[in-house]
Amino acid sequence: MNNAISSEMGVRAWIMLLTLSVVWGGSFYFNAILVRELPPMTIVFLRVSLAAVFLWIYVGVKGFVVPKTLTAWSALLIMGLLNNVLPFSLIVWAQTTINSSLASILNGTVPMMTVVLAALLLDDENISARKFAGVIVGFIGTIWIIAPDAQSFGTSHLIAQLAMLGAALSYSFASIFGRRFSKMKLNPEITAAGQVTASALLTLPIMMYVDQPHLLPMPSGGTIAAVIALALVSTAFAYILYFKILATAGATNLGLVTFLIPVWASFFGIWLLSESLSHNHLIGVVIIAIGLSLIDGRLWRRLAR
């Protein structure tokens, strides 16, 4: 089969991919709005619980079979922890200090970490010389971004950036752990609904203890709208779109969304929130993008031909 992108993705697949990048990039914008009035764990709980309600309605309408085994729900609980609770919490907490543009750029290191972890943890995954070079280049770009703050270790700005890298690492572990769901014959939409439900159950006691939401003032209308958009658009709808792209265009093409999310997140941050990126950040973005293109490989294969 031809590896050219045009032969694998039609117009409809490209539209879905671009839409997914917009709604996932928008999640960083919504977080930036929400942290002004709500504490991090409350934001995470509202995001996953509302998304769970929406996804279970979708599952019911589609008539998918809900798993009833302890094995399936234990796996969904772990997936919820790795793919939602930990990264969502770290991202929202980090965005109380750093802007959405920088947060999304650091979140873009997920593929680099996944390549390394897959090579270390999976027997059927080997890291090629090209992918290894991509990881090294991407790592250099990441260091380029955080190096100025590393000079004063312990500052809130540096810790927030490290938290974003921790979120990316959690996503990477989730992508490897999530492979077992295809072997378990779980419908992808069930996996999405199950993991956000498990995430809500895990987050609820933490939120009640840490944030004490019953003592918080009533949020503004804009904050309520951002919560709904984050949960229903950037989480529930995004998951449905994600699995549709996966089914029609494949995992390789789906990986292209990694390049687009920071673009949209930065666009929303600069346009709507008056954020800015330093020259140091922009150089780091370019270096990371080169690293990601090496990991993806298609651009370089086309150039070689």
C-alpha positions in Angstrom: 0.0 0.0 0.0 1.2 3.5 -0.8 2.3 5.3 2.3 1.5 8.8 1.0 -1.0 10.6 3.1 -3.2 11.5 0.2 -3.7 7.9 -0.6 -4.8 7.0 2.9 -6.9 10.0 3.9 -9.8 11.4 2.0 -11.4 14.8 2.5 -13.8 13.6 5.2 -10.9 12.1 7.2 -8.9 15.3 7.0 -11.9 17.3 8.1 -12.4 15.0 11.1 -8.7 15.2 11.9 -8.6 19.0 11.8 -11.8 19.1 13.9 -10.3 16.9 16.5 -7.1 19.1 16.7 -9.3 22.1 17.1 -11.4 20.7 20.0 -8.4 19.2 21.7 -6.4 22.4 21.2 -9.4 24.3 22.6 -9.2 22.3 25.9 -6.2 24.3 26.9 -8.1 27.5 26.2 -11.1 26.3 28.3 -8.7 25.3 31.1 -7.2 28.8 31.1 -10.7 30.3 31.5 -11.7 27.8 34.3 -8.6 28.2 36.5 -9.6 31.8 37.1 -12.6 30.7 39.2 -12.4 27.0 39.9 -9.7 24.9 41.6 -8.0 22.1 39.6 -9.6 19.0 40.9 -13.1 20.5 40.6 -12.4 21.3 36.9 -11.2 17.7 36.3 -14.2 16.2 38.1 -16.7 18.3 36.2 -14.9 17.5 32.9 -15.0 13.7 33.3 -18.3 13.4 35.0 -20.2 15.4 32.4 -18.4 13.6 29.6 -19.4 10.3 31.2 -23.1 11.2 31.1 -22.9 12.2 27.5 -20.9 9.2 26.4 -23.2 6.7 28.2 -26.2 8.3 26.4 -24.3 7.8 23.1 -23.5 4.2 24.1 -27.2 3.6 24.9 -28.4 5.1 21.6 -25.9 2.9 19.7 -26.8 -0.2 21.7 -23.3 -1.2 22.5 -22.8 -4.1 25.0 -21.6 -2.9 28.4 -18.9 -5.1 30.0 -19.8 -6.8 33.2 -16.5 -8.5 34.2 -14.2 -7.4 37.0 -11.3 -7.7 34.7 -12.7 -5.2 32.2 -13.7 -2.6 34.8 -10.3 -3.0 36.6 -8.6 -2.2 33.3 -10.9 0.8 32.7 -10.1 2.1 36.2 -6.4 2.0 35.5 -6.9 3.5 32.1 -9.0 6.3 33.6 -6.2 7.0 36.1 -3.4 7.1 33.4 -5.4 8.7 30.6 -7.6 11.2 32.5 -7.1 11.7 36.2 -3.3 12.2 36.3 -2.8 14.1 33.1 -5.9 16.3 33.4 -5.0 17.2 37.0 -1.3 18.0 36.1 -2.3 20.0 33.1 -4.9 22.1 34.9 -2.6 22.7 37.8 0.2 23.7 35.5 -2.1 26.1 33.7 -2.5 28.0 36.9 1.1 29.1 36.4 2.0 28.8 32.7 -0.1 29.9 29.7 -2.1 27.5 27.5 0.3 27.9 24.5 3.3 26.7 26.4 1.3 23.9 28.1 0.2 22.5 24.8 3.7 22.6 23.3 5.1 20.6 26.2 2.1 18.2 25.9 3.2 17.6 22.4 6.1 15.5 23.7 3.8 12.5 24.2 4.8 10.7 20.9 8.5 10.9 21.9 7.9 9.4 25.3 5.6 6.8 23.8 8.3 5.6 21.4 10.8 5.2 24.2 8.4 3.4 26.6 7.1 1.1 23.9 10.6 0.0 23.0 11.3 -0.6 26.7 8.1 -2.3 27.7 6.7 -4.1 24.6 8.3 -7.0 22.9 6.9 -6.2 19.5 8.0 -2.6 19.4 11.6 -1.7 18.3 13.0 1.8 18.0 14.5 2.5 14.6 17.5 4.8 14.1 15.2 7.4 12.6 12.8 7.3 15.5 15.7 7.4 18.0 17.0 10.5 16.2 13.5 12.0 16.5 13.4 11.4 20.2 16.8 13.0 20.7 15.9 16.0 18.6 12.6 16.4 20.4 14.3 16.1 23.8 16.7 18.8 22.8 13.7 21.0 21.9 12.1 20.4 25.2 15.3 21.2 27.1 15.6 24.4 25.0 12.2 25.5 26.2 12.7 24.8 29.9 16.4 25.6 30.2 16.0 29.3 31.1 13.8 28.3 34.1 16.1 25.5 35.1 18.7 28.0 36.2 16.5 28.8 39.2 15.3 25.3 40.1 12.2 25.1 42.3 10.5 28.1 40.8 6.7 27.7 40.2 7.2 28.3 36.4 9.7 25.4 36.1 7.6 23.1 38.3 4.6 23.8 36.1 6.5 22.9 33.0 7.8 19.6 34.7 4.1 18.9 35.6 3.2 19.2 31.9 6.0 16.7 31.0 4.6 14.4 33.8 1.2 14.6 32.1 2.7 13.7 28.8 4.4 10.7 30.4 1.1 9.6 31.9 -0.5 9.8 28.4 2.3 7.7 27.1 1.8 5.0 29.6 -1.9 5.1 28.9 -1.4 4.6 25.2 0.7 1.4 25.9 -1.7 0.1 28.5 -4.7 0.8 26.3 -3.5 -1.8 23.7 -5.1 -4.5 25.8 -8.7 -3.3 25.1 -8.6 -4.5 21.5 -7.7 -7.9 22.8 -10.5 -7.7 25.3 -12.9 -7.1 22.4 -14.3 -3.9 24.1 -16.0 -1.5 21.8 -13.9 1.7 21.7 -16.8 3.9 22.7 -17.3 1.7 25.7 -13.7 2.1 26.6 -14.0 5.9 26.4 -17.2 5.9 28.5 -15.8 3.5 31.0 -12.6 5.3 31.6 -14.2 8.7 32.2 -16.7 7.1 34.5 -13.8 5.5 36.5 -12.0 8.8 36.4 -15.1 10.6 37.9 -15.2 8.0 40.7 -11.5 8.4 41.4 -11.6 12.2 41.4 -14.8 12.8 43.4 -13.3 12.1 46.9 -10.1 14.0 46.1 -12.1 17.0 44.9 -14.4 16.9 48.0 -11.4 16.8 50.4 -9.0 19.2 48.6 -11.2 21.7 47.0 -14.3 21.6 49.2 -16.5 22.7 46.3 -19.5 23.3 48.5 -17.7 26.3 50.0 -16.9 27.9 46.6 -18.9 30.8 45.3 -21.2 30.3 42.3 -19.2 30.5 39.1 -20.0 33.0 36.4 -21.9 32.2 33.3 -18.7 32.2 31.2 -17.1 29.7 33.5 -20.2 27.4 33.4 -20.2 27.6 29.6 -16.4 26.7 29.5 -17.1 23.7 31.8 -19.8 22.4 29.4 -17.6 23.0 26.4 -14.6 21.3 27.9 -16.6 18.2 29.0 -19.0 17.8 26.0 -16.9 19.1 23.1 -13.2 18.7 24.1 -13.8 15.3 25.9 -16.9 13.4 25.0 -17.2 14.6 21.3 -13.4 14.4 20.9 -13.4 10.7 22.0 -16.1 9.8 19.5 -14.3 11.7 16.8 -11.0 10.0 17.8 -12.4 6.5 17.4 -14.1 7.4 14.1 -10.7 8.6 12.7 -9.0 5.5 14.1 -11.5 3.3 12.3 -11.4 5.1 8.9 -7.8 6.4 8.6 -5.8 4.3 11.0 -3.5 5.0 14.0 -0.7 6.3 11.9 -2.7 9.1 10.3 -4.4 9.8 13.6 -1.0 10.6 15.0 -0.8 13.7 12.8 -3.1 15.4 15.3 -0.1 15.7 17.6 1.4 18.3 15.2 -1.9 20.3 15.0 -3.0 20.6 18.7 -0.2 23.1 19.8 -1.0 25.2 16.7 -4.6 25.6 17.6 -4.0 25.9 21.4 -1.4 28.7 20.7 -3.8 30.4 18.2 -6.6 30.5 20.8 -4.2 31.6 23.6 -2.7 34.4 21.6 -5.9 35.5 19.9 -8.4 35.2 22.8 -6.2 35.4 25.9 -3.5 37.8 24.7 -0.8 35.3 25.5 2.7 35.4 24.0 5.5 33.0 23.4 9.2 34.0 23.7 11.7 33.5 21.0 13.1 30.7 23.1 9.7 28.9 23.1 9.3 29.4 19.3 12.8 27.9 18.6 11.9 25.0 20.9 8.6 24.4 19.0 10.5 24.2 15.7 13.0 21.7 17.2 10.2 19.5 18.7 8.3 19.6 15.4 11.4 18.3 13.6 11.7 15.5 16.1 8.1 14.6 15.8 8.4 14.5 12.0 11.3 12.1 12.3 9.3 9.9 14.6 6.3 10.0 12.1 8.7 9.5 9.2 6.4 10.2 6.2 7.8 13.7 5.4 11.3 12.3 5.3 10.4 9.3 3.2 8.7 11.6 0.7 11.8 13.9 0.6 14.0 10.8 0.1 12.0 9.7 -2.9 
